[in-house]
Amino acid sequence: MAAGALAFMCRHEPRQDLLDVIIVWALAGGVCEMAASVRLREHIRGEWLLGLCGTMSVLLGLFLLISSPAGLLASSWWIAGYALIFGTLLVLLGFRLQGRIPTTG
């Protein structure tokens, strides 16, 4: 929603503004996910999946930050791949938390 409002208000280059919002979201969200996985280590099993999601988010944010001038089309492919893997990891984490996937160790 914030990205849409930003694109509507900033008419000079909304695609780059949207990419900037995605970069900030990925970096901030990834750091929060990694912190949550460390804090939840004592309470849940499978917290490494949340930590992996956070690491992926930070890496995506850094990659997009470095390569943002390279092109928005290439960035959209990276974001789509990230979304597919991120969503799969979160579904696995949800199943692990429900006890449907056995934990080892």
C-alpha atoms as a printed R data frame, in Angstrom:
    type eleno elety resid chain resno      x       y       z
1   ATOM     1    CA   MET     A     1  0.000   0.000   0.000
2   ATOM     2    CA   ALA     A     2  2.831   2.368   0.844
3   ATOM     3    CA   ALA     A     3  4.498   1.593  -2.467
4   ATOM     4    CA   GLY     A     4  1.315   2.402  -4.387
5   ATOM     5    CA   ALA     A     5  0.836   5.692  -2.531
6   ATOM     6    CA   LEU     A     6  4.468   6.583  -3.147
7   ATOM     7    CA   ALA     A     7  4.151   5.807  -6.851
8   ATOM     8    CA   PHE     A     8  1.031   7.969  -7.043
9   ATOM     9    CA   MET     A     9  2.608  10.938  -5.239
10  ATOM    10    CA   CYS     A    10  6.036  10.862  -6.905
11  ATOM    11    CA   ARG     A    11  5.477  11.186 -10.593
12  ATOM    12    CA   HIS     A    12  9.102  11.627 -11.659
13  ATOM    13    CA   GLU     A    13 10.112   7.943 -11.641
14  ATOM    14    CA   PRO     A    14  7.597   5.729  -9.796
15  ATOM    15    CA   ARG     A    15  9.261   2.486 -10.845
16  ATOM    16    CA   GLN     A    16 12.524   3.451  -9.177
17  ATOM    17    CA   ASP     A    17 10.597   4.648  -6.108
18  ATOM    18    CA   LEU     A    18  8.830   1.305  -5.936
19  ATOM    19    CA   LEU     A    19 12.155  -0.498  -6.164
20  ATOM    20    CA   ASP     A    20 13.503   1.697  -3.356
21  ATOM    21    CA   VAL     A    21 10.523   0.781  -1.159
22  ATOM    22    CA   ILE     A    22 11.122  -2.918  -1.878
23  ATOM    23    CA   ILE     A    23 14.801  -2.540  -0.961
24  ATOM    24    CA   VAL     A    24 13.995  -0.867   2.367
25  ATOM    25    CA   TRP     A    25 11.267  -3.447   3.080
26  ATOM    26    CA   ALA     A    26 13.592  -6.365   2.333
27  ATOM    27    CA   LEU     A    27 16.413  -5.013   4.490
28  ATOM    28    CA   ALA     A    28 14.242  -4.022   7.458
29  ATOM    29    CA   GLY     A    29 12.092  -7.143   7.296
30  ATOM    30    CA   GLY     A    30 15.105  -9.413   6.976
31  ATOM    31    CA   VAL     A    31 16.819  -7.942  10.016
32  ATOM    32    CA   CYS     A    32 13.609  -8.313  12.041
33  ATOM    33    CA   GLU     A    33 13.153 -11.921  10.908
34  ATOM    34    CA   MET     A    34 16.714 -12.832  11.849
35  ATOM    35    CA   ALA     A    35 16.306 -11.183  15.259
36  ATOM    36    CA   ALA     A    36 13.021 -13.025  15.801
37  ATOM    37    CA   SER     A    37 14.574 -16.368  14.919
38  ATOM    38    CA   VAL     A    38 17.323 -15.822  17.494
39  ATOM    39    CA   ARG     A    39 14.830 -14.790  20.184
40  ATOM    40    CA   LEU     A    40 12.433 -17.667  19.398
41  ATOM    41    CA   ARG     A    41 15.168 -20.302  19.492
42  ATOM    42    CA   GLU     A    42 14.203 -21.352  23.032
43  ATOM    43    CA   HIS     A    43 10.471 -21.534  22.316
44  ATOM    44    CA   ILE     A    44 10.028 -23.190  18.919
45  ATOM    45    CA   ARG     A    45 11.717 -25.746  16.735
46  ATOM    46    CA   GLY     A    46 12.486 -24.914  13.147
47  ATOM    47    CA   GLU     A    47 13.447 -21.324  13.872
48  ATOM    48    CA   TRP     A    48 16.268 -21.742  11.388
49  ATOM    49    CA   LEU     A    49 13.656 -21.471   8.614
50  ATOM    50    CA   LEU     A    50 12.743 -18.001   9.859
51  ATOM    51    CA   GLY     A    51 16.429 -17.107  10.074
52  ATOM    52    CA   LEU     A    52 16.928 -18.356   6.523
53  ATOM    53    CA   CYS     A    53 14.005 -16.191   5.342
54  ATOM    54    CA   GLY     A    54 15.592 -13.191   7.037
55  ATOM    55    CA   THR     A    55 18.966 -13.893   5.492
56  ATOM    56    CA   MET     A    56 17.372 -14.205   2.055
57  ATOM    57    CA   SER     A    57 15.549 -10.906   2.550
58  ATOM    58    CA   VAL     A    58 18.704  -9.051   3.539
59  ATOM    59    CA   LEU     A    59 20.634 -10.562   0.634
60  ATOM    60    CA   LEU     A    60 17.870  -9.586  -1.793
61  ATOM    61    CA   GLY     A    61 17.812  -6.042  -0.428
62  ATOM    62    CA   LEU     A    62 21.580  -5.712  -0.739
63  ATOM    63    CA   PHE     A    63 21.575  -7.235  -4.224
64  ATOM    64    CA   LEU     A    64 18.851  -4.865  -5.425
65  ATOM    65    CA   LEU     A    65 20.622  -1.929  -3.821
66  ATOM    66    CA   ILE     A    66 23.852  -2.744  -5.634
67  ATOM    67    CA   SER     A    67 22.294  -3.644  -8.962
68  ATOM    68    CA   SER     A    68 19.342  -1.238  -9.070
69  ATOM    69    CA   PRO     A    69 20.731   0.756 -12.008
70  ATOM    70    CA   ALA     A    70 21.079  -2.498 -13.954
71  ATOM    71    CA   GLY     A    71 17.421  -2.544 -14.866
72  ATOM    72    CA   LEU     A    72 14.015  -2.900 -13.376
73  ATOM    73    CA   LEU     A    73 13.065  -5.906 -15.498
74  ATOM    74    CA   ALA     A    74 15.995  -7.939 -14.193
75  ATOM    75    CA   SER     A    75 15.144  -6.840 -10.662
76  ATOM    76    CA   SER     A    76 11.564  -8.004 -11.093
77  ATOM    77    CA   TRP     A    77 12.784 -11.504 -11.942
78  ATOM    78    CA   TRP     A    78 14.909 -11.560  -8.786
79  ATOM    79    CA   ILE     A    79 11.965 -10.349  -6.699
80  ATOM    80    CA   ALA     A    80  9.689 -13.008  -8.206
81  ATOM    81    CA   GLY     A    81 12.190 -15.778  -7.485
82  ATOM    82    CA   TYR     A    82 12.646 -14.491  -3.960
83  ATOM    83    CA   ALA     A    83  8.886 -14.429  -3.395
84  ATOM    84    CA   LEU     A    84  8.533 -18.033  -4.551
85  ATOM    85    CA   ILE     A    85 11.317 -19.334  -2.307
86  ATOM    86    CA   PHE     A    86 10.332 -17.109   0.638
87  ATOM    87    CA   GLY     A    87  6.717 -18.261   0.477
88  ATOM    88    CA   THR     A    88  7.745 -21.911   0.324
89  ATOM    89    CA   LEU     A    89  9.975 -21.498   3.379
90  ATOM    90    CA   LEU     A    90  7.188 -19.819   5.322
91  ATOM    91    CA   VAL     A    91  4.766 -22.617   4.457
92  ATOM    92    CA   LEU     A    92  7.346 -25.146   5.653
93  ATOM    93    CA   LEU     A    93  7.789 -23.155   8.857
94  ATOM    94    CA   GLY     A    94  4.034 -23.122   9.387
95  ATOM    95    CA   PHE     A    95  3.822 -26.894   8.928
96  ATOM    96    CA   ARG     A    96  6.772 -27.375  11.274
97  ATOM    97    CA   LEU     A    97  5.095 -25.215  13.926
98  ATOM    98    CA   GLN     A    98  1.886 -27.232  13.611
99  ATOM    99    CA   GLY     A    99  3.856 -30.420  14.068
100 ATOM   100    CA   ARG     A   100  3.146 -31.840  10.623
101 ATOM   101    CA   ILE     A   101  6.829 -32.065   9.712
102 ATOM   102    CA   PRO     A   102  8.884 -33.982  12.260
103 ATOM   103    CA   THR     A   103 11.965 -32.283  13.628
104 ATOM   104    CA   THR     A   104 15.314 -33.971  13.848
105 ATOM   105    CA   GLY     A   105 17.402 -33.642  16.942
